[in-house]
Amino acid sequence: MSEDRHGYTVRIPQNLSAPDKIVFGATARQCLILGGAAVGLWLTWLAVHELVPPLLFAAAAGLLLLLLGIAVTAERDGIGLDRLLTAALRQRLTPRRRVMAPEGISTPPTFLNEALRGQNLPPVAPLDLPVQGVGDGGVVDLGPNGAAAIGACSTVNFGLRTPAEQELLVGGFSRWLNSLTGPVQITSRTTCADLNAQVTALRTSAASLAHPLLEAAALDHADFLTRVDDSGAVLHRNLLITAREPDPAHTPRAVRRITDAAAALSAAEIHVAPQDTRNAHAVLNTALDPETYR
């Protein structure tokens, strides 16, 4: 990375989470899939070699291995094509309509079955959320998947900084990334800004102003903010850092990573506020229903 007058270098570390290559540049998982397919085809050939011509079987087996090789080696956004296909198939077979019914979907009454007969409605399934609840200190309980802690982040106007200042900001952010000891997710969400508090403050304080013209101006500005709020033209960007600990027994580590992030990212002029129980509930509610909890 370089600038016209000030140049600097940023070292990008190796991807430590990438699987090891063991044979001909293939990972253990790829070797297992391709090797299992090859053994299965060989056993199939032993069973049908008296019925199928060798060239026909070889052509079909070669095409199958080629397609399987492409599926296990090709990637998109760092995810293998075979995993994407598996996720797409699972999503296609899963009911699209989900309802909040942790106790399960009960059988509808007889009169309702008769009323809906012949309408070919899509199947309904319970909404299976990993979140089991929010504990003390805003820790999100993920059940057997561990726990997560959330921190709200401020933003930095990077484009208006000088190259030297940008280098300091990048250096502070990279030091935090290099210090991570567990999985962390950065989420950027843009929602419509809520101006109701400003409108209420203007209407409440307008009557106490010293001059009627000031009161009229305050009420007029409150009406303007109401129209802006209804239009949804003003947007608010919300940045979150989520630290997850896969083992439920090590939940305090997730909270400690958010606390460490608040200290480390201060060098990049980013303020991180760990979310308490109330704010963590608000974050989850907004994620599930952004229009209601905006």
Secondary structure as UniProt FT lines:
FT   TURN            16..17
FT   STRAND          21..23
FT   TURN            24..25
FT   STRAND          26..27
FT   HELIX           28..48
FT   TURN            49..51
FT   HELIX           54..73
FT   STRAND          75..76
FT   TURN            77..78
FT   STRAND          79..80
FT   HELIX           81..93
FT   STRAND          97..99
FT   TURN            102..103
FT   HELIX           110..116
FT   TURN            117..118
FT   STRAND          124..126
FT   STRAND          133..134
FT   HELIX           136..138
FT   STRAND          140..141
FT   HELIX           143..145
FT   STRAND          147..153
FT   TURN            159..160
FT   HELIX           163..178
FT   STRAND          184..192
FT   HELIX           196..206
FT   TURN            207..208
FT   HELIX           212..231
FT   STRAND          235..245
FT   HELIX           248..250
FT   HELIX           251..264
FT   HELIX           265..268
FT   STRAND          272..274
FT   HELIX           277..288
FT   TURN            290..293
//
